[in-house]
Amino acid sequence: MGRNYFGTDGIRGRTNAGVMTAATAMKVGQAAGTRFLRGSHKHRVVIGKDTRLSGYMLENALVAGFTSVGMDVILLGPMPTPAVALLTRELRADVGVMISASHNPYEDNGIKLFGPDGFKLSDADEAAIEAMLEQDMALAPSPQIGRARRIDDARGRYIHAVKASLPDDIRLDGLKIVVDCANGAAYQVAPSAVWELGAEVVAVGVSPNGTNINDKCGSTHLDLVKESVVASGADIGIALDGDADRLIVVDEKGQTVDGDQIMALIGSQLAARGELRGGGVVATVMSNLGLERFLDGKGLSLVRAKVGDRYVLEAMKAGGYNVGGEQSGHMIMLDHATTGDGTIAALQVLAALVKSGKRASELMHLFDPVPQLLKNVRFAGGQKSSKGPLDDARVKAVIAEAEAQLSGRGRLVIRPSGTEPVIRVMAEGDDAGEVEQVVDAICNAVKEAASA
């Protein structure tokens, strides 16, 4: 059956349009609740959210859905996605729910589901829940309707877990750190965790009003954190996204340190201590060739997965790796969390900064990125299962020619978007001019095929 609701990271869309409505959320609660009504124990679900205005609506609808099929609900309020994963497992819940559209604008929202182990649901579970959304579900008898309650210590539990990811001898005394929370889910917990470890914290993006999440702040809009670092004379800046599962770092000069550089630092630091499992790290096809060459120089491997943190996680679990991530900033450290956690990743970076005694600009730019160019080509489509213009013989020929041209000196990644009629064309190589020429040639071929 085709997917009409679930994408690569749960259900996501514009609120009060398409699938992201209160009615859908209630059905998801009923379906997921029914799916996880296993065993004779009292069943419960943990629900967290980010700071979007629509979170109130979707939270209440999910509560109605879960309680109507007999599940008790524990409400966390605004909390990072990894906190929901952690507390689902810690509170012995049957399922966890995060209401968030991550780095998207406030008009969007989404529903991410976690199993009792704290990991995102499998494809099989998502497919089963999706099939149930089209059916009438059995409701609980009146005496068995679930109850809902909020817990007051969720933030403290998560902050404790985040701090526990560092050795007891690591303190951040003497560091001035800008923490940009994107007016999102970590606006309380991330600055608190960093402050409790001894740092002087300059907190920005910590005034959510329901509509300013990711608005000119956070990991996808770095001007605020860069300006704040330079203006305050901070040692480093950390920028999270709306649900705090991704991290981008800014050094003391205001220069960007992306996910590839963060993976290079964390991976090499763990390898030096004999704590890196799998002999390398897992990234995606979009990670820079420079990262691959850096790791190779350290005797470490780079395993590439499809784009999406769930595919990174699958490769990590299959190969026994404990570090993985994406260039965009998703960092998964399986020794400490079951999903991407920007705050935990930030603390690993800060610990490395303390131990090295170096400035962030000296420590974190570990390799020179190979020139990389990504362009998107939109085409008139509607054939969600089709590759569209990529099936055209002329496009295939141009791609083959480009692959031959870059052979041994670069890479080519071409993929259709999973959510919209867009072809993403990425090339990288040592010659920036050649990379641009290759990308433009393919984009032009795709445009011609799309208009034919």
DOZA-731407 format. One record per residue (C-alpha): residue in one letter; chain; x, y, z. Coordinates in pm, 1 decimal. Layout:
# residues N
{'a' 'A' {X Y Z}},
...
END
This chain:
# residues 452
{'m' 'A' {0.0 0.0 0.0}},
{'g' 'A' {133.6 345.5 -82.0}},
{'r' 'A' {204.9 592.4 196.9}},
{'n' 'A' {-52.5 870.0 219.2}},
{'y' 'A' {37.9 984.9 569.1}},
{'f' 'A' {383.7 873.2 683.0}},
{'g' 'A' {699.1 1008.6 521.5}},
{'t' 'A' {1062.8 952.0 613.9}},
{'d' 'A' {1013.3 1113.2 956.2}},
{'g' 'A' {656.9 1054.7 1067.4}},
{'i' 'A' {357.3 1252.5 945.2}},
{'r' 'A' {416.7 1614.4 849.2}},
{'g' 'A' {233.5 1891.4 667.1}},
{'r' 'A' {62.7 2229.4 677.7}},
{'t' 'A' {-172.5 2245.3 977.0}},
{'n' 'A' {-546.9 2250.9 912.8}},
{'a' 'A' {-475.9 2144.6 556.5}},
{'g' 'A' {-420.4 1802.9 402.1}},
{'v' 'A' {-339.7 1534.2 658.5}},
{'m' 'A' {-227.4 1757.1 946.4}},
{'t' 'A' {-563.4 1820.3 1111.7}},
{'a' 'A' {-710.4 1755.7 1453.9}},
{'a' 'A' {-925.3 1480.1 1303.2}},
{'t' 'A' {-619.2 1302.0 1166.9}},
{'a' 'A' {-433.2 1341.6 1496.4}},
{'m' 'A' {-718.7 1181.0 1686.9}},
{'k' 'A' {-724.3 890.1 1441.7}},
{'v' 'A' {-346.3 851.1 1476.8}},
{'g' 'A' {-389.6 833.6 1852.9}},
{'q' 'A' {-657.7 567.8 1819.5}},
{'a' 'A' {-458.5 367.4 1564.9}},
{'a' 'A' {-122.5 387.1 1743.7}},
{'g' 'A' {-290.9 317.7 2075.1}},
{'t' 'A' {-467.9 11.5 1935.8}},
{'r' 'A' {-143.5 -108.1 1775.0}},
{'f' 'A' {39.6 -98.0 2107.1}},
{'l' 'A' {-232.7 -240.4 2332.1}},
{'r' 'A' {-22.2 -548.4 2395.8}},
{'g' 'A' {-19.6 -751.2 2715.1}},
{'s' 'A' {-231.6 -722.8 3027.5}},
{'h' 'A' {-52.7 -426.2 3192.9}},
{'k' 'A' {-195.6 -76.7 3213.2}},
{'h' 'A' {-96.7 94.4 2888.9}},
{'r' 'A' {43.7 444.8 2860.7}},
{'v' 'A' {172.8 689.8 2602.6}},
{'v' 'A' {414.1 981.2 2647.3}},
{'i' 'A' {339.8 1296.6 2444.0}},
{'g' 'A' {573.4 1593.2 2397.7}},
{'k' 'A' {562.8 1888.2 2161.4}},
{'d' 'A' {758.4 2187.0 2039.4}},
{'t' 'A' {635.7 2546.4 2067.1}},
{'r' 'A' {410.8 2580.3 1760.9}},
{'l' 'A' {68.8 2734.0 1804.4}},
{'s' 'A' {-92.6 2426.5 1650.3}},
{'g' 'A' {65.6 2204.9 1914.7}},
{'y' 'A' {-221.8 2274.0 2153.2}},
{'m' 'A' {-476.0 2154.8 1898.2}},
{'l' 'A' {-287.3 1842.3 1798.0}},
{'e' 'A' {-195.8 1753.1 2155.8}},
{'n' 'A' {-558.8 1758.1 2265.8}},
{'a' 'A' {-668.3 1558.0 1962.7}},
{'l' 'A' {-402.6 1293.0 2029.5}},
{'v' 'A' {-507.6 1273.6 2394.9}},
{'a' 'A' {-866.1 1213.7 2284.3}},
{'g' 'A' {-754.7 941.5 2045.5}},
{'f' 'A' {-530.7 751.3 2287.7}},
{'t' 'A' {-765.7 772.3 2586.7}},
{'s' 'A' {-1061.8 663.7 2374.8}},
{'v' 'A' {-896.2 326.3 2309.4}},
{'g' 'A' {-792.4 277.6 2671.2}},
{'m' 'A' {-443.7 426.8 2698.4}},
{'d' 'A' {-332.3 656.4 2979.2}},
{'v' 'A' {-148.1 968.5 2862.5}},
{'i' 'A' {152.9 1141.1 3017.6}},
{'l' 'A' {197.0 1496.1 2889.1}},
{'l' 'A' {544.7 1648.9 2890.6}},
{'g' 'A' {470.6 1989.5 2739.9}},
{'p' 'A' {741.4 2154.9 2525.3}},
{'m' 'A' {1036.8 1914.9 2517.6}},
{'p' 'A' {1299.2 1812.4 2257.6}},
{'t' 'A' {1233.6 1510.2 2039.3}},
{'p' 'A' {1515.8 1310.6 2205.0}},
{'a' 'A' {1361.3 1383.8 2545.8}},
{'v' 'A' {1038.2 1217.6 2434.2}},
{'a' 'A' {1236.1 914.8 2315.7}},
{'l' 'A' {1423.4 899.5 2647.8}},
{'l' 'A' {1115.5 937.5 2868.5}},
{'t' 'A' {913.2 687.4 2666.6}},
{'r' 'A' {1164.5 425.8 2767.9}},
{'e' 'A' {1225.3 557.1 3121.7}},
{'l' 'A' {854.7 576.8 3207.0}},
{'r' 'A' {794.3 226.5 3067.8}},
{'a' 'A' {547.3 363.9 2816.2}},
{'d' 'A' {416.6 158.2 2527.1}},
{'v' 'A' {453.7 437.7 2274.0}},
{'g' 'A' {588.7 792.4 2256.2}},
{'v' 'A' {470.0 1085.0 2044.3}},
{'m' 'A' {649.0 1405.2 1947.6}},
{'i' 'A' {439.1 1682.3 1795.0}},
{'s' 'A' {680.0 1879.9 1577.2}},
{'a' 'A' {773.9 1969.8 1222.4}},
{'s' 'A' {1140.6 2003.4 1318.2}},
{'h' 'A' {1307.9 2290.5 1128.4}},
{'n' 'A' {997.0 2382.1 925.3}},
{'p' 'A' {810.0 2713.5 977.6}},
{'y' 'A' {538.1 2736.9 1242.2}},
{'e' 'A' {255.0 2686.4 990.7}},
{'d' 'A' {365.4 2322.9 954.9}},
{'n' 'A' {347.9 2052.7 1217.6}},
{'g' 'A' {405.7 1681.6 1242.7}},
{'i' 'A' {366.8 1364.7 1446.7}},
{'k' 'A' {665.0 1140.0 1521.8}},
{'l' 'A' {609.2 806.0 1692.9}},
{'f' 'A' {847.0 604.7 1912.8}},
{'g' 'A' {821.5 247.5 2029.9}},
{'p' 'A' {870.7 133.6 2391.7}},
{'d' 'A' {1245.9 99.0 2327.9}},
{'g' 'A' {1275.4 471.3 2249.8}},
{'f' 'A' {1350.5 417.2 1881.5}},
{'k' 'A' {1135.0 553.3 1600.9}},
{'l' 'A' {879.3 306.8 1473.5}},
{'s' 'A' {968.7 51.5 1211.0}},
{'d' 'A' {830.1 68.4 859.8}},
{'a' 'A' {607.4 -228.9 946.7}},
{'d' 'A' {453.1 -52.3 1246.7}},
{'e' 'A' {399.2 269.2 1050.8}},
{'a' 'A' {238.8 77.9 764.3}},
{'a' 'A' {6.6 -101.8 1005.3}},
{'i' 'A' {-96.1 224.4 1172.3}},
{'e' 'A' {-151.0 390.6 836.1}},
{'a' 'A' {-378.9 105.7 726.0}},
{'m' 'A' {-581.7 145.8 1045.4}},
{'l' 'A' {-641.4 515.6 977.0}},
{'e' 'A' {-886.0 417.1 705.2}},
{'q' 'A' {-1082.1 187.0 935.4}},
{'d' 'A' {-1321.7 219.6 1225.3}},
{'m' 'A' {-1145.6 118.6 1546.8}},
{'a' 'A' {-1291.2 -44.8 1854.2}},
{'l' 'A' {-1328.4 202.6 2138.7}},
{'a' 'A' {-1270.2 116.5 2502.9}},
{'p' 'A' {-1570.7 42.4 2727.0}},
{'s' 'A' {-1656.3 338.8 2949.3}},
{'p' 'A' {-1479.4 204.6 3261.7}},
{'q' 'A' {-1159.7 147.8 3061.7}},
{'i' 'A' {-1122.3 492.9 2902.0}},
{'g' 'A' {-773.9 626.4 2968.9}},
{'r' 'A' {-669.5 915.6 3191.2}},
{'a' 'A' {-431.3 1202.5 3114.1}},
{'r' 'A' {-188.7 1381.6 3344.0}},
{'r' 'A' {104.0 1621.1 3313.1}},
{'i' 'A' {431.5 1554.7 3491.3}},
{'d' 'A' {625.5 1843.0 3637.6}},
{'d' 'A' {977.4 1700.1 3644.5}},
{'a' 'A' {1020.7 1609.0 3276.7}},
{'r' 'A' {1269.0 1890.6 3214.7}},
{'g' 'A' {1480.1 1790.3 3513.4}},
{'r' 'A' {1486.5 1426.2 3408.3}},
{'y' 'A' {1608.3 1516.5 3059.9}},
{'i' 'A' {1868.7 1767.3 3181.4}},
{'h' 'A' {2008.8 1502.0 3416.6}},
{'a' 'A' {2034.7 1251.3 3131.6}},
{'v' 'A' {2204.5 1504.2 2903.5}},
{'k' 'A' {2463.4 1595.3 3167.0}},
{'a' 'A' {2524.8 1225.5 3236.7}},
{'s' 'A' {2655.0 1188.4 2881.0}},
{'l' 'A' {2974.7 1363.7 2997.3}},
{'p' 'A' {3238.1 1227.3 3238.8}},
{'d' 'A' {3208.8 1362.1 3592.2}},
{'d' 'A' {3537.7 1550.9 3562.2}},
{'i' 'A' {3422.5 1766.8 3269.7}},
{'r' 'A' {3315.1 2118.5 3360.6}},
{'l' 'A' {3259.1 2415.8 3135.3}},
{'d' 'A' {3389.4 2679.8 3376.3}},
{'g' 'A' {3542.7 2977.8 3202.0}},
{'l' 'A' {3359.6 2925.8 2871.7}},
{'k' 'A' {3112.6 3178.0 2738.0}},
{'i' 'A' {2866.5 2994.2 2513.8}},
{'v' 'A' {2585.2 3126.6 2297.8}},
{'v' 'A' {2293.1 2880.9 2291.6}},
{'d' 'A' {2036.2 2941.7 2015.8}},
{'c' 'A' {1724.8 2733.6 2074.4}},
{'a' 'A' {1532.2 2845.9 1764.2}},
{'n' 'A' {1240.0 2954.3 1987.5}},
{'g' 'A' {1167.6 2584.2 1994.0}},
{'a' 'A' {1141.0 2280.2 2216.5}},
{'a' 'A' {1478.5 2318.0 2393.1}},
{'y' 'A' {1431.6 2680.8 2497.2}},
{'q' 'A' {1439.4 2585.3 2864.6}},
{'v' 'A' {1643.6 2265.9 2885.9}},
{'a' 'A' {1945.0 2337.3 2661.8}},
{'p' 'A' {2057.4 2664.5 2826.0}},
{'s' 'A' {1996.7 2510.3 3169.6}},
{'a' 'A' {2207.6 2200.9 3096.6}},
{'v' 'A' {2499.7 2409.6 2968.9}},
{'w' 'A' {2474.7 2653.3 3262.4}},
{'e' 'A' {2460.5 2372.6 3519.7}},
{'l' 'A' {2793.4 2245.7 3385.1}},
{'g' 'A' {2955.7 2576.4 3472.1}},
{'a' 'A' {2945.7 2783.8 3154.7}},
{'e' 'A' {2841.3 3144.1 3114.4}},
{'v' 'A' {2539.6 3116.2 2884.5}},
{'v' 'A' {2414.3 3374.4 2638.0}},
{'a' 'A' {2071.4 3236.1 2549.3}},
{'v' 'A' {1899.4 3347.8 2228.4}},
{'g' 'A' {1593.9 3211.3 2051.0}},
{'v' 'A' {1435.8 3140.5 2389.0}},
{'s' 'A' {1118.4 3349.0 2368.0}},
{'p' 'A' {865.5 3130.2 2184.6}},
{'n' 'A' {526.4 3284.4 2109.3}},
{'g' 'A' {373.1 3007.4 1898.6}},
{'t' 'A' {464.5 3159.6 1563.4}},
{'n' 'A' {837.9 3239.6 1581.9}},
{'i' 'A' {985.4 2889.9 1593.8}},
{'n' 'A' {1280.0 2866.6 1347.1}},
{'d' 'A' {1208.5 3226.9 1243.6}},
{'k' 'A' {1545.0 3388.1 1162.5}},
{'c' 'A' {1708.0 3175.3 1432.3}},
{'g' 'A' {1830.4 2825.0 1503.9}},
{'s' 'A' {2038.2 2580.2 1303.0}},
{'t' 'A' {1882.5 2672.4 967.7}},
{'h' 'A' {1916.8 3050.7 1009.9}},
{'l' 'A' {2259.9 3117.1 1157.1}},
{'d' 'A' {2283.6 3496.4 1141.3}},
{'l' 'A' {2152.0 3538.8 1496.3}},
{'v' 'A' {2394.0 3297.1 1660.4}},
{'k' 'A' {2687.5 3427.9 1456.2}},
{'e' 'A' {2613.4 3788.5 1546.8}},
{'s' 'A' {2563.5 3695.8 1910.9}},
{'v' 'A' {2892.8 3507.0 1934.2}},
{'v' 'A' {3095.5 3790.1 1785.1}},
{'a' 'A' {2912.9 4067.8 1972.0}},
{'s' 'A' {2941.5 3897.1 2312.6}},
{'g' 'A' {3296.1 3770.7 2265.7}},
{'a' 'A' {3179.2 3415.0 2323.3}},
{'d' 'A' {3407.4 3114.1 2284.9}},
{'i' 'A' {3157.5 2920.2 2076.8}},
{'g' 'A' {2793.9 2913.6 1967.2}},
{'i' 'A' {2557.7 2617.5 1941.8}},
{'a' 'A' {2241.9 2634.9 1732.2}},
{'l' 'A' {1958.4 2384.9 1759.6}},
{'d' 'A' {1649.6 2346.8 1543.4}},
{'g' 'A' {1284.1 2357.6 1645.9}},
{'d' 'A' {1273.8 2012.8 1805.0}},
{'a' 'A' {1643.8 2012.2 1906.3}},
{'d' 'A' {1747.2 1694.7 1728.9}},
{'r' 'A' {2006.5 1871.2 1512.9}},
{'l' 'A' {2306.8 2090.8 1584.1}},
{'i' 'A' {2520.3 2341.2 1397.2}},
{'v' 'A' {2818.6 2503.9 1569.9}},
{'v' 'A' {2967.3 2849.6 1521.9}},
{'d' 'A' {3328.1 2916.6 1626.2}},
{'e' 'A' {3447.9 3228.8 1808.5}},
{'k' 'A' {3504.2 3404.6 1476.1}},
{'g' 'A' {3146.4 3345.5 1364.6}},
{'q' 'A' {3238.2 3073.6 1114.9}},
{'t' 'A' {3000.3 2783.1 1054.8}},
{'v' 'A' {3089.4 2430.5 1162.5}},
{'d' 'A' {2845.7 2191.8 993.6}},
{'g' 'A' {2748.6 1835.5 1070.3}},
{'d' 'A' {3033.7 1685.9 869.5}},
{'q' 'A' {3295.1 1871.4 1075.2}},
{'i' 'A' {3112.7 1778.4 1396.8}},
{'m' 'A' {3115.1 1410.6 1297.6}},
{'a' 'A' {3485.5 1435.7 1213.8}},
{'l' 'A' {3559.0 1580.5 1558.9}},
{'i' 'A' {3344.1 1344.3 1763.8}},
{'g' 'A' {3445.5 1037.5 1562.8}},
{'s' 'A' {3818.5 1107.0 1581.8}},
{'q' 'A' {3799.4 1196.0 1952.9}},
{'l' 'A' {3621.2 871.2 2036.0}},
{'a' 'A' {3858.2 670.7 1817.1}},
{'a' 'A' {4159.5 818.3 1999.2}},
{'r' 'A' {4007.5 698.3 2328.9}},
{'g' 'A' {3921.5 354.9 2188.9}},
{'e' 'A' {3549.6 423.9 2225.4}},
{'l' 'A' {3441.9 441.2 1859.1}},
{'r' 'A' {3256.2 128.0 1758.5}},
{'g' 'A' {3237.1 -7.5 1405.8}},
{'g' 'A' {3567.5 143.6 1295.4}},
{'g' 'A' {3409.8 458.4 1153.8}},
{'v' 'A' {3098.0 672.0 1137.2}},
{'v' 'A' {2774.5 661.8 939.7}},
{'a' 'A' {2667.9 960.6 730.1}},
{'t' 'A' {2451.4 1009.8 420.8}},
{'v' 'A' {2521.0 1038.1 51.5}},
{'m' 'A' {2519.9 1416.9 95.3}},
{'s' 'A' {2817.3 1431.4 332.6}},
{'n' 'A' {3125.0 1596.6 186.4}},
{'l' 'A' {3401.2 1396.0 25.1}},
{'g' 'A' {3640.8 1584.9 250.0}},
{'l' 'A' {3495.0 1404.3 552.2}},
{'e' 'A' {3551.0 1069.7 385.1}},
{'r' 'A' {3913.5 1156.7 307.5}},
{'f' 'A' {3973.7 1286.3 661.4}},
{'l' 'A' {3841.8 966.8 819.5}},
{'d' 'A' {4036.9 752.8 575.8}},
{'g' 'A' {4353.0 934.2 683.7}},
{'k' 'A' {4275.1 830.2 1041.4}},
{'g' 'A' {4220.1 469.0 940.4}},
{'l' 'A' {3846.0 506.7 983.4}},
{'s' 'A' {3563.4 434.1 742.6}},
{'l' 'A' {3264.8 639.9 629.8}},
{'v' 'A' {2948.2 442.2 563.3}},
{'r' 'A' {2693.5 629.9 353.1}},
{'a' 'A' {2319.2 584.0 397.7}},
{'k' 'A' {2021.8 737.8 222.2}},
{'v' 'A' {1922.9 1089.9 327.7}},
{'g' 'A' {1721.7 1084.1 649.5}},
{'d' 'A' {1823.1 1018.4 1008.1}},
{'r' 'A' {1617.5 699.1 1019.0}},
{'y' 'A' {1835.8 550.3 743.6}},
{'v' 'A' {2150.3 661.7 925.3}},
{'l' 'A' {2021.2 489.0 1237.0}},
{'e' 'A' {1938.2 169.8 1046.5}},
{'a' 'A' {2294.1 154.2 909.6}},
{'m' 'A' {2438.0 223.3 1255.1}},
{'k' 'A' {2241.5 -56.8 1415.8}},
{'a' 'A' {2317.4 -298.8 1133.1}},
{'g' 'A' {2692.9 -232.6 1143.7}},
{'g' 'A' {2743.3 -180.9 1515.6}},
{'y' 'A' {2835.9 189.4 1490.1}},
{'n' 'A' {2784.0 433.3 1775.2}},
{'v' 'A' {2831.1 765.6 1589.3}},
{'g' 'A' {2635.9 884.4 1287.6}},
{'g' 'A' {2474.2 1192.7 1147.7}},
{'e' 'A' {2398.7 1424.1 861.5}},
{'q' 'A' {2567.3 1728.8 714.8}},
{'s' 'A' {2255.5 1924.8 814.3}},
{'g' 'A' {2332.1 1863.9 1181.1}},
{'h' 'A' {2145.3 1552.1 1293.3}},
{'m' 'A' {2385.1 1376.8 1531.8}},
{'i' 'A' {2308.7 1028.3 1663.1}},
{'m' 'A' {2522.6 897.7 1947.9}},
{'l' 'A' {2385.6 557.5 2040.5}},
{'d' 'A' {2587.7 536.7 2361.8}},
{'h' 'A' {2369.6 816.8 2498.5}},
{'a' 'A' {2046.3 843.6 2296.6}},
{'t' 'A' {1819.7 647.1 2065.4}},
{'t' 'A' {1768.0 930.0 1818.8}},
{'g' 'A' {1936.7 1251.8 1708.5}},
{'d' 'A' {2011.1 1482.1 2003.1}},
{'g' 'A' {2156.4 1826.1 1933.1}},
{'t' 'A' {2219.5 1905.9 2300.7}},
{'i' 'A' {2410.0 1585.2 2371.4}},
{'a' 'A' {2615.8 1635.9 2055.2}},
{'a' 'A' {2687.8 1993.6 2162.8}},
{'l' 'A' {2817.5 1874.2 2498.5}},
{'q' 'A' {3056.8 1631.9 2325.1}},
{'v' 'A' {3190.7 1925.6 2124.2}},
{'l' 'A' {3224.0 2141.0 2435.5}},
{'a' 'A' {3404.1 1861.2 2620.1}},
{'a' 'A' {3653.8 1834.8 2334.8}},
{'l' 'A' {3703.9 2210.0 2350.9}},
{'v' 'A' {3778.4 2193.0 2724.3}},
{'k' 'A' {4021.4 1901.8 2691.5}},
{'s' 'A' {4209.6 2049.9 2397.9}},
{'g' 'A' {4262.3 2396.4 2544.0}},
{'k' 'A' {4229.8 2528.9 2187.5}},
{'r' 'A' {4003.6 2791.9 2038.6}},
{'a' 'A' {3702.4 2654.9 1855.5}},
{'s' 'A' {3838.7 2781.9 1522.9}},
{'e' 'A' {4157.0 2578.5 1578.3}},
{'l' 'A' {3981.8 2264.2 1695.5}},
{'m' 'A' {3680.3 2222.5 1473.8}},
{'h' 'A' {3781.2 2285.4 1112.7}},
{'l' 'A' {3943.9 1946.0 1069.2}},
{'f' 'A' {3932.5 1922.3 690.2}},
{'d' 'A' {3883.3 2147.1 391.4}},
{'p' 'A' {3548.9 2062.2 231.6}},
{'v' 'A' {3563.7 1959.7 -130.8}},
{'p' 'A' {3370.6 2206.0 -352.2}},
{'q' 'A' {3010.4 2086.1 -345.5}},
{'l' 'A' {2708.0 2222.1 -529.3}},
{'l' 'A' {2342.9 2125.5 -486.9}},
{'k' 'A' {2064.1 2250.7 -711.7}},
{'n' 'A' {1696.3 2160.3 -715.9}},
{'v' 'A' {1493.1 2131.8 -1034.2}},
{'r' 'A' {1116.9 2145.8 -996.6}},
{'f' 'A' {900.9 1977.4 -1257.7}},
{'a' 'A' {531.8 1949.1 -1324.1}},
{'g' 'A' {443.9 1618.9 -1172.5}},
{'g' 'A' {204.5 1445.8 -946.2}},
{'q' 'A' {346.1 1101.0 -1007.6}},
{'k' 'A' {464.0 1044.1 -653.4}},
{'s' 'A' {611.8 700.1 -722.7}},
{'s' 'A' {789.8 805.7 -1040.2}},
{'k' 'A' {1133.3 952.0 -1085.3}},
{'g' 'A' {984.7 1184.6 -1343.2}},
{'p' 'A' {1248.4 1331.1 -1577.1}},
{'l' 'A' {1514.8 1093.6 -1443.4}},
{'d' 'A' {1356.2 819.0 -1652.5}},
{'d' 'A' {1424.6 1016.5 -1972.8}},
{'a' 'A' {1695.4 861.7 -2193.6}},
{'r' 'A' {1858.0 1201.5 -2262.9}},
{'v' 'A' {1887.9 1274.3 -1891.3}},
{'k' 'A' {2036.7 931.1 -1830.4}},
{'a' 'A' {2296.0 995.5 -2099.1}},
{'v' 'A' {2401.6 1329.8 -1950.7}},
{'i' 'A' {2427.2 1172.2 -1605.2}},
{'a' 'A' {2643.3 889.5 -1739.8}},
{'e' 'A' {2871.4 1141.8 -1908.2}},
{'a' 'A' {2902.1 1341.3 -1585.3}},
{'e' 'A' {2983.9 1030.9 -1381.8}},
{'a' 'A' {3260.5 942.8 -1625.0}},
{'q' 'A' {3395.3 1297.4 -1610.0}},
{'l' 'A' {3411.1 1297.9 -1227.8}},
{'s' 'A' {3535.8 940.9 -1194.6}},
{'g' 'A' {3814.2 925.3 -937.5}},
{'r' 'A' {3797.7 1297.8 -866.8}},
{'g' 'A' {3451.2 1354.2 -725.9}},
{'r' 'A' {3098.6 1228.2 -668.2}},
{'l' 'A' {2756.5 1274.1 -817.3}},
{'v' 'A' {2431.8 1228.2 -622.6}},
{'i' 'A' {2098.0 1268.4 -798.8}},
{'r' 'A' {1774.4 1186.9 -623.6}},
{'p' 'A' {1406.8 1271.1 -650.8}},
{'s' 'A' {1251.0 1433.3 -347.3}},
{'g' 'A' {1024.7 1205.4 -148.8}},
{'t' 'A' {776.0 1481.4 -72.0}},
{'e' 'A' {750.9 1708.1 -378.2}},
{'p' 'A' {811.1 1701.9 -758.2}},
{'v' 'A' {1175.0 1807.8 -732.1}},
{'i' 'A' {1497.0 1652.2 -857.2}},
{'r' 'A' {1799.0 1721.4 -637.1}},
{'v' 'A' {2130.7 1733.6 -824.0}},
{'m' 'A' {2451.7 1735.9 -619.3}},
{'a' 'A' {2809.1 1708.8 -739.4}},
{'e' 'A' {3141.1 1754.9 -564.3}},
{'g' 'A' {3500.6 1742.2 -674.4}},
{'d' 'A' {3835.5 1914.2 -642.7}},
{'d' 'A' {3763.5 2153.5 -931.0}},
{'a' 'A' {3479.5 2394.3 -842.1}},
{'g' 'A' {3436.4 2499.9 -1204.0}},
{'e' 'A' {3398.3 2143.4 -1319.7}},
{'v' 'A' {3146.2 2074.1 -1042.9}},
{'e' 'A' {2933.1 2370.0 -1148.3}},
{'q' 'A' {2950.8 2270.2 -1514.8}},
{'v' 'A' {2840.1 1914.5 -1436.3}},
{'v' 'A' {2549.2 2022.7 -1216.7}},
{'d' 'A' {2427.0 2278.9 -1470.3}},
{'a' 'A' {2442.2 2026.1 -1754.1}},
{'i' 'A' {2228.7 1777.1 -1562.7}},
{'c' 'A' {1983.8 2042.6 -1443.8}},
{'n' 'A' {1939.0 2169.4 -1798.5}},
{'a' 'A' {1877.2 1815.6 -1923.7}},
{'v' 'A' {1618.3 1759.2 -1650.8}},
{'k' 'A' {1442.8 2087.6 -1736.6}},
{'e' 'A' {1430.8 2001.4 -2106.9}},
{'a' 'A' {1294.5 1654.5 -2037.1}},
{'a' 'A' {1034.7 1794.1 -1797.1}},
{'s' 'A' {908.8 2045.1 -2052.4}},
{'a' 'A' {900.4 1802.6 -2345.0}},
END
